[in-house]
Amino acid sequence: MPFTLALTALLRNAQRDRPPTHGDRLFLGLNLPATAYVATEAVTATAMHVTKTVVYGRYGVITAGTWTLDLGLSAAMILGSWTGNKFIERLSKEKFSLLVEALLVAAALSLILTGR
């Protein structure tokens, strides 16, 4: 099981600029708490952003203004994660699963209708 979770996290990180995939359904199928699902998303997103920051910094794309914006967006992401965590702690596993499935369907419909 840890190998499967690591592989899912790796694939999510490698293809982060895309809509959710089967990895989300796999994770929900493991019947873990909702907070574990959200924490995995947060860790992979953080790893992706740190990697991008290192690469962009290496090529001199990041400026002082970029760092200011980055810190502001980081604070917003932390606040959003904290707020979302408080919300999902109140949901049952079944309601959380239905919510994620509805969001996956919405993402699929958006891809079908807009092509992106």
C-alpha positions in Angstrom: 0.0 0.0 0.0 2.7 2.6 0.7 4.2 2.0 -2.7 0.8 2.7 -4.3 0.4 5.9 -2.4 3.9 7.0 -3.3 3.3 6.2 -6.9 0.0 8.1 -6.9 1.7 11.1 -5.3 4.5 11.0 -7.8 2.1 10.9 -10.7 0.0 13.7 -9.3 3.2 15.8 -8.9 4.4 15.1 -12.3 1.2 16.0 -14.0 -0.1 18.7 -11.6 -1.2 21.1 -14.3 -4.1 18.8 -15.2 -7.5 17.9 -13.8 -7.9 15.1 -11.2 -7.3 11.5 -12.5 -7.8 8.0 -11.4 -5.4 8.5 -8.6 -8.2 10.4 -6.8 -10.6 7.5 -7.1 -7.9 5.1 -6.0 -7.2 7.2 -2.9 -10.9 7.4 -2.1 -11.1 3.7 -2.5 -8.6 3.1 0.3 -11.3 4.3 2.8 -8.9 6.6 4.6 -10.1 9.7 6.5 -10.8 12.8 4.4 -8.0 14.7 6.1 -5.5 12.1 4.7 -6.8 12.8 1.2 -6.5 16.6 1.6 -3.1 16.3 3.3 -1.7 14.2 0.4 -3.0 16.9 -2.0 -1.3 19.6 0.1 2.0 17.8 0.3 2.2 17.1 -3.5 1.2 20.7 -4.3 3.9 22.0 -2.0 6.5 19.7 -3.5 5.5 20.9 -7.0 5.7 24.5 -6.0 9.0 24.2 -4.3 10.4 22.4 -7.3 9.2 25.0 -9.7 10.6 27.8 -7.4 14.0 26.1 -7.5 14.0 25.7 -11.2 12.7 29.2 -11.9 15.2 30.6 -9.5 18.0 28.7 -11.2 17.2 30.4 -14.5 16.7 33.9 -12.9 13.0 34.2 -13.5 12.2 35.0 -9.9 12.4 38.6 -8.8 11.9 40.4 -5.5 8.3 41.2 -6.7 7.8 37.5 -7.4 8.8 36.6 -3.9 6.4 39.1 -2.4 3.6 37.6 -4.5 4.7 34.1 -3.6 4.6 34.8 0.1 1.1 36.3 -0.2 -0.2 33.4 -2.2 1.4 31.0 0.2 -0.4 32.6 3.1 -3.7 32.4 1.2 -3.1 28.7 0.5 -2.4 28.0 4.2 -5.5 29.8 5.2 -7.5 28.0 2.6 -6.2 24.6 3.7 -6.9 25.4 7.3 -10.5 26.5 6.5 -11.1 23.5 4.2 -9.8 21.2 6.9 -12.3 22.6 9.4 -15.0 22.1 6.8 -14.2 18.5 6.0 -13.7 17.5 9.6 -17.5 17.9 9.9 -18.3 15.7 7.0 -18.9 12.0 7.2 -16.7 9.8 4.9 -19.7 9.1 2.7 -20.5 12.9 2.2 -16.8 13.7 1.6 -16.6 10.9 -1.0 -19.7 12.2 -2.7 -18.4 15.8 -2.7 -15.1 14.7 -4.3 -16.9 12.6 -6.8 -19.1 15.5 -7.7 -16.1 17.8 -8.1 -14.5 15.1 -10.4 -17.6 15.0 -12.5 -17.6 18.8 -12.7 -14.0 18.8 -13.8 -14.7 16.2 -16.4 -17.7 18.2 -17.8 -15.6 21.3 -17.8 -12.9 19.5 -19.9 -15.6 18.2 -22.3 -17.3 21.5 -22.7 -14.3 23.8 -22.9 -11.6 21.5 -24.1 -9.2 22.6 -21.4 
